[in-house]
Amino acid sequence: MRAIVTVIGKDDIGILAKVSSVCSEYKANVIEVTQSVLQDMFAMIMLVDISKLNIPFAELSDKMSELGKELGLSITAMHEDVFNCMHHI
């Protein structure tokens, strides 16, 4: 099982480290990351393996949202099944 984590907002030092720390704390393994900084705006997409997650996925999603609020960013975690359904034609 995998999830997609997206981060968007004003660039700052340590965003990747803080998001990946939350993943590590709950045993979500970061598989792939792409990030970009456009002027002062930060955008990142992470593909995360959640097969060994030690909390319910909804709780991880809430933790990411809380982190986003603390950092002034939009951080979302979406289960891969939901992501695939949303983008299926």
Residue, then its C-alpha position, 0 to 999 in steps of 0.5 A: m500500500r502506498a500514499i501520495v503526500t503533497v506539500i505546497g507553500k512558501d519555501d523555508i529551510g527543513i521542509l523535506a526533513k520535517v515531513s520525512s521525520v513524520c513519515s519515519e516516526y510512524k513507519a511510512n517509508v519514503i519511496e520517491v520524492t520530487q520537489s521544486v522551488l519556484q521563486d519563493m514557493f515550494a512544491m513537493i510530491m512524495l510517494v510513501d510506502i504505508s504497508k508497515l504504518n503503525i497508526p491508522f492512515a487517517e491519523l497519519s493524514d491528520k498529522m500531516s495536516e497539523l504539521g502543515k498548519e504549524l509550518g504555514l503550508s498545505i500538506t495532504a496525504m492521500h491513499e493511493d487508491v483514492f488518488n487513482c480513483m480521482h484520476h481515472i478516466 
